[in-house]
Amino acid sequence: MTNKLMTGLALAGVVFLGAGCLGRGETSRPQVPARVEERVEEKREDIKDAVINKVISAYDMIEVTNPLENQVVESPLLITGRARGVWYFEASFPIELYDANGVLLGSKVGEAQADWMTEEYVEFQSMLTFDEPTTETGTLVLKKDNPSGLPENDKKLEIPVRFVE
């Protein structure tokens, strides 16, 4: 009888203590070492950086999805992205491609694919045909259209590119 009483009391105590812990929202989750938490956070940042690097942007006004930085390009080059309406004038803006020596290889306009008279982002695209480069690298320059000619309104996004050998 004493054994049964002791077993019953022990079982009741375990149930009571377990219910008390659950009632307070406590769990028996194992502690994760701080170093592991740091590594997880570093990986999150790496992933975030990888996603951000899929788009090249400037001034919170233009984002380019093709080509990406240091991408190998050839003629004709499809250029795509989106820009805020103020980047355009009459639904377009200038695009230029230079080789590493600063020689202009080609120019074209980026054309809005929807109504550009907004402060929101508007998709653009352009197909740029360019001369054969004599250098391995170059720079694609997307300029904010600036009909005023005022230097304070000049803005540009420069994207380094590599040429097909």
Backbone bond lengths (Angstrom), bond angles and torsions (degrees), N, CA, C in turn:
res aa  C-N    CA-C-N  psi(-1)  N-CA   C-N-CA  omega(-1)  CA-C   N-CA-C  phi
1 M - - - 1.434 - - 1.520 110.46 -
2 T 1.302 116.58 -39.73 1.445 120.44 179.56 1.531 110.24 -64.34
3 N 1.339 115.99 -39.44 1.464 119.30 177.67 1.515 111.42 -61.79
4 K 1.343 116.40 -43.31 1.456 120.15 -179.82 1.521 110.51 -65.15
5 L 1.315 116.79 -40.15 1.455 121.47 179.45 1.525 110.52 -65.42
6 M 1.317 116.93 -44.19 1.460 121.01 -179.98 1.532 110.66 -65.30
7 T 1.331 116.65 -42.46 1.462 120.60 179.06 1.519 110.25 -63.84
8 G 1.322 116.50 -42.44 1.468 120.83 179.27 1.518 111.56 -63.33
9 L 1.334 116.82 -44.18 1.460 120.62 178.60 1.533 111.07 -64.30
10 A 1.313 116.83 -41.00 1.467 120.47 179.23 1.528 110.40 -64.02
11 L 1.323 116.51 -43.59 1.457 120.87 179.10 1.526 110.81 -64.36
12 A 1.318 116.97 -42.28 1.466 121.02 178.16 1.526 110.30 -63.19
13 G 1.312 117.34 -39.73 1.462 120.95 178.78 1.521 111.81 -63.92
14 V 1.315 116.53 -42.94 1.465 120.66 178.97 1.520 110.00 -63.30
15 V 1.332 117.15 -45.73 1.462 121.15 179.20 1.519 110.00 -62.49
16 F 1.324 117.40 -44.68 1.461 121.64 -179.07 1.531 111.08 -62.11
17 L 1.324 116.77 -47.82 1.464 120.24 -179.93 1.527 111.33 -65.46
18 G 1.316 117.42 -40.99 1.462 120.90 178.63 1.517 111.12 -63.43
19 A 1.318 117.53 -42.19 1.466 121.09 179.29 1.522 110.21 -66.06
20 G 1.320 116.96 -36.26 1.464 120.52 178.48 1.519 111.58 -63.92
21 C 1.315 117.05 -40.82 1.467 120.29 178.41 1.515 110.93 -66.61
22 L 1.329 117.07 -43.02 1.457 120.53 179.87 1.516 110.83 -65.20
23 G 1.300 116.44 -36.27 1.462 120.49 -179.39 1.516 112.24 -64.44
24 R 1.320 117.84 -29.21 1.462 121.18 -179.93 1.524 111.74 -90.70
25 G 1.303 119.18 2.89 1.454 121.61 178.40 1.517 113.61 78.23
26 E 1.326 117.72 11.91 1.455 120.21 179.53 1.524 109.49 -80.49
27 T 1.282 116.72 145.14 1.459 120.76 177.49 1.510 108.75 -125.55
28 S 1.278 114.39 166.82 1.461 118.70 179.24 1.526 110.22 -101.47
29 R 1.338 117.27 34.88 1.461 122.34 179.10 1.522 109.51 -64.69
30 P 1.314 116.58 132.36 1.468 118.35 179.30 1.530 110.55 -67.31
31 Q 1.304 115.24 147.30 1.458 120.72 178.89 1.528 109.82 -73.02
32 V 1.348 116.44 134.28 1.462 121.61 177.10 1.525 107.13 -93.64
33 P 1.317 117.74 127.66 1.468 119.46 179.87 1.529 111.32 -57.66
34 A 1.315 116.23 145.74 1.467 121.99 -177.72 1.525 111.20 -57.80
35 R 1.315 118.27 -36.53 1.469 121.49 -178.85 1.532 110.95 -62.97
36 V 1.331 116.67 -38.64 1.463 120.65 178.11 1.525 109.45 -65.67
37 E 1.335 116.77 -43.03 1.467 120.73 177.71 1.528 110.35 -59.42
38 E 1.345 118.04 -40.93 1.464 121.78 178.41 1.525 111.02 -62.48
39 R 1.323 116.75 -42.78 1.468 120.26 179.74 1.525 111.32 -64.42
40 V 1.323 116.40 -40.59 1.465 120.04 177.76 1.519 109.48 -61.49
41 E 1.324 117.59 -43.76 1.467 121.03 179.80 1.529 110.82 -64.89
42 E 1.341 117.68 -39.85 1.467 120.89 176.80 1.526 110.57 -60.41
43 K 1.327 117.14 -42.99 1.469 121.04 179.12 1.521 110.38 -63.85
44 R 1.333 117.18 -39.81 1.465 120.01 177.05 1.523 110.32 -59.30
45 E 1.330 117.45 -43.67 1.462 121.53 178.93 1.528 110.83 -64.33
46 D 1.345 117.19 -40.97 1.467 120.50 177.88 1.521 110.97 -60.50
47 I 1.319 116.26 -43.15 1.465 120.68 179.29 1.515 110.08 -65.20
48 K 1.338 116.52 -43.43 1.462 120.17 179.00 1.528 110.22 -60.83
49 D 1.344 117.52 -43.02 1.466 121.18 178.03 1.521 111.06 -62.77
50 A 1.319 117.45 -40.38 1.465 120.69 -179.86 1.519 110.70 -62.82
51 V 1.314 116.99 -40.51 1.464 120.45 178.84 1.516 109.95 -67.59
52 I 1.319 117.58 -44.26 1.460 121.19 -179.92 1.521 110.61 -61.46
53 N 1.320 117.74 -37.76 1.460 120.75 -177.30 1.523 113.79 -71.61
54 K 1.310 118.22 -3.08 1.461 120.98 174.83 1.521 110.66 -77.32
55 V 1.298 116.61 -11.16 1.459 121.79 179.95 1.522 107.47 -133.23
56 I 1.319 116.33 134.71 1.459 121.29 175.93 1.515 106.44 -105.10
57 S 1.335 116.88 129.21 1.460 118.36 -176.13 1.522 111.33 -137.21
58 A 1.339 114.34 163.60 1.462 120.56 178.86 1.514 109.60 -149.27
59 Y 1.311 115.27 141.28 1.465 123.33 171.96 1.530 113.49 58.10
60 D 1.313 119.57 15.43 1.467 121.88 -173.10 1.525 109.91 53.92
61 M 1.337 115.79 32.78 1.462 120.53 -177.70 1.520 112.99 -126.42
62 I 1.321 118.40 -25.33 1.464 120.39 -177.08 1.522 109.47 -144.32
63 E 1.320 115.58 140.66 1.459 122.46 176.97 1.523 107.94 -132.48
64 V 1.320 116.61 130.82 1.460 121.72 -179.44 1.527 108.54 -111.51
65 T 1.322 115.90 129.23 1.464 120.83 178.32 1.526 111.93 -102.22
66 N 1.328 116.85 -19.87 1.464 121.57 175.57 1.516 108.95 -153.73
67 P 1.336 117.52 128.23 1.456 128.57 0.58 1.529 110.83 -83.74
68 L 1.317 115.48 161.31 1.454 120.88 174.66 1.527 109.52 -90.21
69 E 1.308 116.06 167.96 1.462 121.92 -178.88 1.528 111.04 -57.22
70 N 1.328 115.88 130.86 1.469 124.82 178.45 1.526 114.12 63.71
71 Q 1.311 116.62 18.72 1.463 120.85 176.52 1.527 109.30 -72.16
72 V 1.322 116.65 145.98 1.464 121.45 175.32 1.523 107.47 -78.02
73 V 1.344 116.60 127.40 1.463 121.44 -177.07 1.520 110.54 -125.04
74 E 1.329 115.02 156.95 1.459 121.55 174.75 1.518 108.17 -145.30
75 S 1.321 115.12 163.34 1.457 121.39 -178.97 1.528 109.37 -87.44
76 P 1.324 117.59 135.54 1.460 129.28 -3.14 1.530 110.90 -78.91
77 L 1.312 115.97 148.98 1.459 123.35 -176.70 1.519 109.66 -109.46
78 L 1.333 116.41 121.09 1.460 121.04 175.08 1.524 108.17 -84.37
79 I 1.322 116.24 123.83 1.464 122.60 179.59 1.522 106.61 -113.27
80 T 1.341 116.08 125.85 1.463 120.28 -178.72 1.515 110.86 -135.31
81 G 1.312 115.49 157.73 1.457 121.94 176.94 1.506 110.21 164.61
82 R 1.316 114.37 -154.26 1.460 120.06 177.32 1.517 108.72 -148.42
83 A 1.324 115.18 149.03 1.466 120.86 179.84 1.519 108.20 -140.41
84 R 1.304 115.10 151.35 1.464 119.02 175.59 1.528 108.44 -68.15
85 G 1.319 115.57 152.50 1.458 121.13 -176.90 1.513 113.90 -52.81
86 V 1.336 117.73 -32.45 1.468 120.52 -178.34 1.529 112.53 -71.09
87 W 1.340 118.61 -12.28 1.465 121.83 176.91 1.527 110.42 -74.62
88 Y 1.331 115.60 -26.33 1.468 122.27 -176.73 1.528 110.83 -92.16
89 F 1.336 115.44 159.59 1.461 122.68 162.87 1.518 105.46 -137.32
90 E 1.304 115.58 125.79 1.470 121.23 -175.34 1.531 110.73 53.04
91 A 1.338 115.75 41.65 1.473 124.28 173.21 1.526 114.53 69.68
92 S 1.337 118.25 19.38 1.466 119.23 178.51 1.528 111.05 -149.47
93 F 1.324 115.29 167.17 1.467 122.32 174.64 1.525 107.97 -152.54
94 P 1.343 117.66 154.53 1.469 120.69 -176.51 1.534 113.87 -77.05
95 I 1.336 114.16 143.28 1.465 122.80 174.78 1.526 107.13 -129.96
96 E 1.339 115.88 134.83 1.468 120.83 179.70 1.523 109.35 -135.00
97 L 1.318 115.60 148.10 1.459 121.57 176.73 1.525 108.45 -122.68
98 Y 1.337 115.61 126.35 1.465 122.60 -179.36 1.523 109.68 -118.30
99 D 1.338 116.02 151.20 1.459 118.71 171.24 1.529 108.47 -85.55
100 A 1.329 116.80 -179.49 1.467 121.06 -176.66 1.523 113.00 -65.21
101 N 1.342 117.70 -18.06 1.466 121.55 178.28 1.521 112.37 -92.29
102 G 1.319 117.31 3.75 1.458 120.60 -179.93 1.517 114.14 83.58
103 V 1.322 117.48 12.19 1.466 121.67 178.79 1.532 108.78 -81.79
104 L 1.329 116.25 127.72 1.460 121.47 178.75 1.528 109.15 -70.70
105 L 1.330 115.90 120.85 1.465 121.15 -179.42 1.521 112.26 -96.09
106 G 1.323 116.43 -26.50 1.454 119.70 -179.48 1.510 110.75 -178.45
107 S 1.331 115.28 157.20 1.465 119.85 177.15 1.522 108.97 -144.40
108 K 1.306 115.04 154.39 1.457 122.25 -177.59 1.520 106.25 -162.12
109 V 1.315 117.38 172.96 1.463 119.63 174.04 1.520 108.84 -108.37
110 G 1.330 114.50 146.09 1.450 120.69 169.33 1.516 106.79 -83.92
111 E 1.317 117.27 133.03 1.459 120.74 -175.38 1.518 111.05 -113.65
112 A 1.335 115.28 130.46 1.458 121.24 176.68 1.520 109.18 -62.51
113 Q 1.325 116.01 140.50 1.459 121.10 180.00 1.527 112.14 -98.88
114 A 1.325 116.52 3.18 1.470 122.19 178.42 1.526 107.09 -154.61
115 D 1.319 116.25 -175.59 1.463 121.19 -179.76 1.527 109.79 -58.23
116 W 1.310 116.80 120.60 1.465 122.44 -175.70 1.522 112.40 -91.77
117 M 1.312 118.74 -7.77 1.467 121.34 -176.27 1.527 110.02 -84.75
118 T 1.320 114.73 69.91 1.451 123.52 -178.05 1.520 107.92 -154.44
119 E 1.312 116.47 165.24 1.464 120.31 173.35 1.525 110.87 -94.38
120 E 1.321 116.41 -4.86 1.464 121.81 -179.81 1.529 110.15 -82.09
121 Y 1.337 115.38 173.09 1.457 120.48 176.60 1.525 110.46 -73.60
122 V 1.335 115.23 141.44 1.458 123.38 177.17 1.532 107.23 -129.79
123 E 1.326 116.96 128.83 1.465 121.75 179.19 1.531 110.37 -61.38
124 F 1.340 116.24 146.03 1.463 120.59 174.22 1.516 109.28 -136.99
125 Q 1.320 114.71 163.30 1.459 120.23 170.33 1.517 109.39 -155.91
126 S 1.315 114.30 160.84 1.458 121.18 178.47 1.522 108.11 -157.86
127 M 1.318 116.61 145.07 1.461 121.76 174.71 1.525 106.75 -113.27
128 L 1.326 115.46 107.37 1.462 121.96 -174.97 1.529 110.55 -100.14
129 T 1.314 115.92 118.77 1.461 122.02 172.76 1.526 106.56 -96.82
130 F 1.335 116.52 132.82 1.468 118.16 -176.15 1.519 111.85 -137.24
131 D 1.349 114.34 158.93 1.464 122.34 178.74 1.524 110.09 -66.35
132 E 1.321 115.68 158.14 1.457 120.37 178.69 1.528 109.92 -67.61
133 P 1.322 117.06 125.80 1.470 119.82 -178.58 1.528 111.52 -76.57
134 T 1.323 114.92 155.44 1.468 121.06 175.71 1.525 110.94 -106.87
135 T 1.327 116.47 1.58 1.465 121.75 177.83 1.529 108.43 -120.36
136 E 1.317 116.22 164.52 1.466 121.12 -179.55 1.519 112.70 -80.82
137 T 1.339 116.61 -23.11 1.461 120.19 -176.38 1.521 110.48 -128.75
138 G 1.318 114.19 167.67 1.454 120.04 178.27 1.518 110.45 -162.64
139 T 1.333 114.94 -171.25 1.460 120.86 -178.66 1.520 109.66 -137.59
140 L 1.326 114.75 127.85 1.458 121.43 173.25 1.521 106.75 -93.36
141 V 1.332 117.34 127.80 1.462 121.80 -176.54 1.526 108.86 -118.81
142 L 1.327 116.11 121.59 1.460 122.41 175.54 1.517 106.74 -109.56
143 K 1.317 116.53 118.45 1.465 121.25 -173.93 1.524 111.24 -106.54
144 K 1.316 115.09 140.29 1.464 119.85 170.77 1.524 106.25 -67.25
145 D 1.329 116.04 129.29 1.462 117.57 179.50 1.520 108.31 -66.23
146 N 1.320 116.61 132.57 1.461 122.55 -173.28 1.526 109.45 -132.82
147 P 1.336 117.30 77.37 1.465 119.05 -178.37 1.530 113.23 -65.08
148 S 1.334 117.64 -19.79 1.467 119.97 -179.88 1.523 111.62 -72.18
149 G 1.340 116.55 -27.46 1.455 120.42 -176.89 1.519 113.26 77.39
150 L 1.319 118.10 0.27 1.468 121.42 -179.59 1.530 110.16 -74.37
151 P 1.341 116.95 129.58 1.468 120.26 -177.69 1.528 113.33 -59.24
152 E 1.323 117.80 -31.88 1.466 119.36 -178.95 1.533 112.29 -68.21
153 N 1.335 117.04 -14.19 1.464 120.96 177.73 1.528 112.49 -97.26
154 D 1.340 117.06 -1.51 1.466 120.62 178.76 1.525 109.94 -75.40
155 K 1.313 115.19 129.04 1.462 121.44 173.45 1.519 106.36 -144.03
156 K 1.333 115.78 148.83 1.457 118.74 177.94 1.517 109.85 -153.42
157 L 1.299 114.26 157.16 1.457 122.27 174.83 1.522 106.63 -119.51
158 E 1.337 116.62 124.15 1.461 121.80 179.64 1.520 109.32 -109.50
159 I 1.331 115.52 129.44 1.460 121.43 -178.72 1.527 108.59 -122.11
160 P 1.336 117.79 116.61 1.466 119.49 176.53 1.534 109.67 -69.37
161 V 1.331 116.00 137.82 1.466 121.56 178.95 1.524 109.45 -133.21
162 R 1.322 115.18 163.67 1.463 121.70 174.91 1.525 107.39 -118.39
163 F 1.318 116.13 148.42 1.458 120.72 -178.32 1.523 111.06 -101.29
164 V 1.331 115.57 150.29 1.461 121.86 175.76 1.520 107.96 -64.59
165 E 1.320 116.81 135.59 1.474 120.11 -179.64 1.502 110.87 -89.03
